[in-house]
C-alpha cells in the first residue's frame, strides 16, 4: 500500500476531498520525521513506537574482496509494533 492508496481510502471513507486528506497525511509524516530528527520518540497507542537508535561502529567485510572495512557509527530509525497491531497481524 502506498501513500496515495492511504489517501484514497481515507478520502472515500470520510467523504473528504483528496487534496485535504493529502495535506493532513503529509503533515503527519513531516511531523513524525521532524520529531525523529530531534531524537524524540513517537508513541502511537495500539499502533507502535518509532524511535532513533544509535548503532555502534563495527568492522564489516566487503563480500567481493573479503577485505575488512570499518563501518562508522550511525543513527537508524526503529519501529516496534504495538500490542493491538501485533494481535491483528497474527
Phi, psi and omega in degrees: 000134180258174178299321179297320177298319178297315181299315180298316181295314180296318179298316179295318185281341182248354183060030174263156178293144180301322181296324179289317178296319180300318179298317181293314181298314181296318179295324176298312179297318179299319180295319177298314181296317179299317180295317179295325178298325178278359179086012181277159177262137178253115181245115178249108185308136179064359176253300179163185183232130172256136174207162180263132181239140179269122176267139180284161174289152182208173176259123179254180180222133174283117184294336179285313186259351183064017180275138178278141179223145178282135176252120184290161176294152179205164178259140178227152176268130178241151179232133176239120183294145177282167184300314181297319178296316179302317182292321181287327180285332179307000000 
